[in-house]
Amino acid sequence: MRKSLVAGLAVACAAAACLAGDDATRMKSGMMNPGSKLGTVERIGGGDFKVLVYGNSIALHGPKPDIGWTNNWGMAASAPERDFAHLVVAGLEAKLGRKADFRIRNLAVLERNFTTNVATVAEIAADANWKPDYVVVAIGENVKSLGKAEASAYRRFLADLARPFAAGGSKVVLRSPFWRDAVKAECTAKAAADVGAVYVDAGPIGASADSKAIGLFSHAGVANHPGDLGMKRLADLILSGFAAAPRAPRASGLEVACRMTKPLVWKGSDGGTLPYRLHVPEHPEPGRLYPLVVHMHGAGSRGTNNVDQIKTGGSDFLRWAASRGEEFVFVAPQCPKGQTWIASPWSAREHRMEEKPTPWLGRALEIIEDAVKRYPVDPDRVYVMGISMGGYATWELLQRRPKLFAAALPCCGGGDTTLAPNLTDVAIWAFHGDADNVVPVYRSQSMVDAIRAAGGRKIRYREYPGVKHNSWTPTFTDPKVFEWLFAQRRGN
């Protein structure tokens, strides 16, 4: 496949001409929004697959007459169809025999400020939601020489940039800088390994004088950029990287969740055990604290395989977080078959909380409290979410530790209404389907009403008309729900 991809470039230059010819009116360039500094050229609509290129001036540079550059494509190619980004798109189109939608962004402002949290950059989040099939990360030329601490931060930056796409099933290639730099190349290679992407080394190409536009431009900075031959070599290199990437289908939500978490077993103070899955930031920043998200599963996910508990709800959250590049701590315990998180039948119209939790909820609570102490958790951003049986567990965890949690997402569960006055300071968004035939909708309604009657002003409620016992589906596929959750702080 590698040979056929590179051979496809024999046709690629001719195919690339279409990108600057008939389709030119469908391309736009400039800023994605008034507050953005990410220059962009894209062609969206009508393609059968999607290509995203993150680069810098080598991928896209607008006109700058004072240095002799009057174009709006990759510096210093002679035409848009001859820069590496357009050649990569054309090469993939020639290989696959299908037309691509593509987006090319200049990330120079980000690479110069690589300590930026990429999760806060709206364009990056939008790109992840766009779900490209092929992603190129070709930056580093604007990064100054790196010391040891800076190198670690730059590696994290590259990994955070690529992770949402690799986690979402895109084929991702990370390219080292064109101007050879051993430290930055090592950071790029390690970041690629961190997220399961393919690394390619552009250093040897940049070391060759005939790869540059020397003699074609009087400004040394422009002339030091790749000319047409250098651009073609870069495109060949990236296409060979895509050829080496595994042909895997887009990862399912559960696959993403399993990759992001590790299975562990808790030994409780009562001598019993409880399986759980854990995620912590791969490279926590010194002094930084992260939100903790606890997911309590429903009855259908009980067992001891330490996987099923993140299949529903948990995987939705983890995939959302990966797409945004969020950093957090995550805990998901698993209740054994035949047992329940709380001591109450689900069909009852009301119940009173027992003096002591069930052994399984007690161990889950120990896991949560240990995570707060052991990991860099922000004590003002501890969240719990749960569905069905886990919805009941969510309410009970709040009732047992109202000062521990900043916010909660109980879905089709119920709590002890007599304890509602203890929950008035917790931000809660409850969900239920009005046609639920397993857990009466009254269980959520009564808790919401009781908290409001006690003076609670942080309680929200969404009821789905006609929805039965699966209100978690519309809830946890709505990104606004998790955005709301992450905005909550204890005491705000």
ChimeraX attribute file (.defattr): number of C-alpha atoms within 10 A of each C-alpha:
attribute: neighborCount
match mode: 1-to-1
recipient: residues
	/A:1	11
	/A:2	15
	/A:3	10
	/A:4	13
	/A:5	21
	/A:6	21
	/A:7	15
	/A:8	20
	/A:9	24
	/A:10	12
	/A:11	14
	/A:12	23
	/A:13	20
	/A:14	15
	/A:15	19
	/A:16	24
	/A:17	18
	/A:18	14
	/A:19	22
	/A:20	17
	/A:21	11
	/A:22	9
	/A:23	11
	/A:24	12
	/A:25	10
	/A:26	12
	/A:27	15
	/A:28	14
	/A:29	16
	/A:30	17
	/A:31	14
	/A:32	16
	/A:33	10
	/A:34	7
	/A:35	8
	/A:36	13
	/A:37	16
	/A:38	21
	/A:39	21
	/A:40	24
	/A:41	22
	/A:42	20
	/A:43	21
	/A:44	14
	/A:45	11
	/A:46	9
	/A:47	14
	/A:48	13
	/A:49	17
	/A:50	21
	/A:51	24
	/A:52	26
	/A:53	29
	/A:54	24
	/A:55	24
	/A:56	26
	/A:57	22
	/A:58	24
	/A:59	28
	/A:60	29
	/A:61	22
	/A:62	18
	/A:63	13
	/A:64	11
	/A:65	9
	/A:66	8
	/A:67	13
	/A:68	13
	/A:69	16
	/A:70	12
	/A:71	18
	/A:72	20
	/A:73	27
	/A:74	29
	/A:75	29
	/A:76	31
	/A:77	24
	/A:78	15
	/A:79	16
	/A:80	23
	/A:81	26
	/A:82	27
	/A:83	29
	/A:84	31
	/A:85	33
	/A:86	30
	/A:87	29
	/A:88	31
	/A:89	28
	/A:90	29
	/A:91	26
	/A:92	24
	/A:93	24
	/A:94	23
	/A:95	18
	/A:96	14
	/A:97	11
	/A:98	12
	/A:99	16
	/A:100	21
	/A:101	19
	/A:102	24
	/A:103	23
	/A:104	25
	/A:105	28
	/A:106	26
	/A:107	25
	/A:108	23
	/A:109	15
	/A:110	20
	/A:111	21
	/A:112	14
	/A:113	14
	/A:114	19
	/A:115	13
	/A:116	14
	/A:117	16
	/A:118	19
	/A:119	19
	/A:120	12
	/A:121	15
	/A:122	14
	/A:123	16
	/A:124	20
	/A:125	18
	/A:126	12
	/A:127	16
	/A:128	24
	/A:129	15
	/A:130	13
	/A:131	20
	/A:132	22
	/A:133	20
	/A:134	22
	/A:135	24
	/A:136	25
	/A:137	24
	/A:138	26
	/A:139	26
	/A:140	27
	/A:141	21
	/A:142	17
	/A:143	16
	/A:144	11
	/A:145	11
	/A:146	15
	/A:147	10
	/A:148	9
	/A:149	8
	/A:150	14
	/A:151	17
	/A:152	15
	/A:153	19
	/A:154	23
	/A:155	23
	/A:156	24
	/A:157	23
	/A:158	25
	/A:159	26
	/A:160	22
	/A:161	23
	/A:162	29
	/A:163	25
	/A:164	28
	/A:165	28
	/A:166	26
	/A:167	26
	/A:168	24
	/A:169	21
	/A:170	27
	/A:171	27
	/A:172	29
	/A:173	28
	/A:174	28
	/A:175	26
	/A:176	26
	/A:177	24
	/A:178	24
	/A:179	19
	/A:180	18
	/A:181	16
	/A:182	12
	/A:183	15
	/A:184	22
	/A:185	24
	/A:186	16
	/A:187	23
	/A:188	31
	/A:189	22
	/A:190	20
	/A:191	26
	/A:192	25
	/A:193	14
	/A:194	17
	/A:195	20
	/A:196	19
	/A:197	28
	/A:198	24
	/A:199	25
	/A:200	23
	/A:201	21
	/A:202	22
	/A:203	17
	/A:204	12
	/A:205	22
	/A:206	21
	/A:207	13
	/A:208	11
	/A:209	13
	/A:210	14
	/A:211	22
	/A:212	23
	/A:213	24
	/A:214	19
	/A:215	10
	/A:216	14
	/A:217	16
	/A:218	12
	/A:219	14
	/A:220	13
	/A:221	13
	/A:222	21
	/A:223	18
	/A:224	20
	/A:225	24
	/A:226	30
	/A:227	27
	/A:228	22
	/A:229	18
	/A:230	26
	/A:231	28
	/A:232	22
	/A:233	19
	/A:234	27
	/A:235	24
	/A:236	22
	/A:237	21
	/A:238	29
	/A:239	27
	/A:240	20
	/A:241	23
	/A:242	26
	/A:243	18
	/A:244	15
	/A:245	18
	/A:246	11
	/A:247	11
	/A:248	9
	/A:249	10
	/A:250	16
	/A:251	14
	/A:252	14
	/A:253	21
	/A:254	20
	/A:255	16
	/A:256	21
	/A:257	24
	/A:258	20
	/A:259	11
	/A:260	20
	/A:261	20
	/A:262	15
	/A:263	15
	/A:264	13
	/A:265	15
	/A:266	17
	/A:267	14
	/A:268	17
	/A:269	11
	/A:270	9
	/A:271	8
	/A:272	11
	/A:273	15
	/A:274	22
	/A:275	22
	/A:276	24
	/A:277	23
	/A:278	18
	/A:279	21
	/A:280	20
	/A:281	15
	/A:282	12
	/A:283	11
	/A:284	15
	/A:285	12
	/A:286	7
	/A:287	6
	/A:288	9
	/A:289	18
	/A:290	23
	/A:291	23
	/A:292	28
	/A:293	26
	/A:294	24
	/A:295	30
	/A:296	30
	/A:297	29
	/A:298	27
	/A:299	20
	/A:300	12
	/A:301	22
	/A:302	20
	/A:303	17
	/A:304	16
	/A:305	13
	/A:306	23
	/A:307	22
	/A:308	18
	/A:309	27
	/A:310	28
	/A:311	16
	/A:312	21
	/A:313	24
	/A:314	27
	/A:315	23
	/A:316	23
	/A:317	24
	/A:318	24
	/A:319	22
	/A:320	23
	/A:321	18
	/A:322	23
	/A:323	25
	/A:324	25
	/A:325	24
	/A:326	19
	/A:327	21
	/A:328	22
	/A:329	22
	/A:330	26
	/A:331	23
	/A:332	28
	/A:333	30
	/A:334	29
	/A:335	28
	/A:336	18
	/A:337	12
	/A:338	8
	/A:339	14
	/A:340	21
	/A:341	26
	/A:342	25
	/A:343	15
	/A:344	16
	/A:345	12
	/A:346	18
	/A:347	11
	/A:348	12
	/A:349	13
	/A:350	18
	/A:351	16
	/A:352	12
	/A:353	18
	/A:354	12
	/A:355	7
	/A:356	11
	/A:357	19
	/A:358	15
	/A:359	20
	/A:360	21
	/A:361	22
	/A:362	19
	/A:363	24
	/A:364	29
	/A:365	19
	/A:366	16
	/A:367	22
	/A:368	22
	/A:369	12
	/A:370	11
	/A:371	18
	/A:372	19
	/A:373	10
	/A:374	9
	/A:375	15
	/A:376	21
	/A:377	20
	/A:378	17
	/A:379	19
	/A:380	20
	/A:381	23
	/A:382	27
	/A:383	27
	/A:384	28
	/A:385	27
	/A:386	27
	/A:387	29
	/A:388	26
	/A:389	26
	/A:390	27
	/A:391	30
	/A:392	29
	/A:393	29
	/A:394	29
	/A:395	29
	/A:396	22
	/A:397	22
	/A:398	24
	/A:399	19
	/A:400	16
	/A:401	12
	/A:402	17
	/A:403	17
	/A:404	19
	/A:405	24
	/A:406	25
	/A:407	29
	/A:408	27
	/A:409	26
	/A:410	29
	/A:411	33
	/A:412	33
	/A:413	28
	/A:414	32
	/A:415	28
	/A:416	19
	/A:417	20
	/A:418	13
	/A:419	19
	/A:420	23
	/A:421	16
	/A:422	17
	/A:423	25
	/A:424	20
	/A:425	21
	/A:426	24
	/A:427	25
	/A:428	29
	/A:429	20
	/A:430	25
	/A:431	25
	/A:432	31
	/A:433	24
	/A:434	19
	/A:435	18
	/A:436	19
	/A:437	12
	/A:438	14
	/A:439	24
	/A:440	23
	/A:441	22
	/A:442	18
	/A:443	23
	/A:444	28
	/A:445	19
	/A:446	18
	/A:447	24
	/A:448	23
	/A:449	15
	/A:450	20
	/A:451	23
	/A:452	18
	/A:453	13
	/A:454	15
	/A:455	14
	/A:456	21
	/A:457	14
	/A:458	16
	/A:459	21
	/A:460	14
	/A:461	16
	/A:462	15
	/A:463	17
	/A:464	16
	/A:465	12
	/A:466	10
	/A:467	17
	/A:468	18
	/A:469	20
	/A:470	18
	/A:471	24
	/A:472	23
	/A:473	15
	/A:474	13
	/A:475	21
	/A:476	20
	/A:477	15
	/A:478	14
	/A:479	14
	/A:480	11
	/A:481	15
	/A:482	17
	/A:483	12
	/A:484	12
	/A:485	23
	/A:486	19
	/A:487	10
	/A:488	20
	/A:489	19
	/A:490	18
	/A:491	11
	/A:492	11
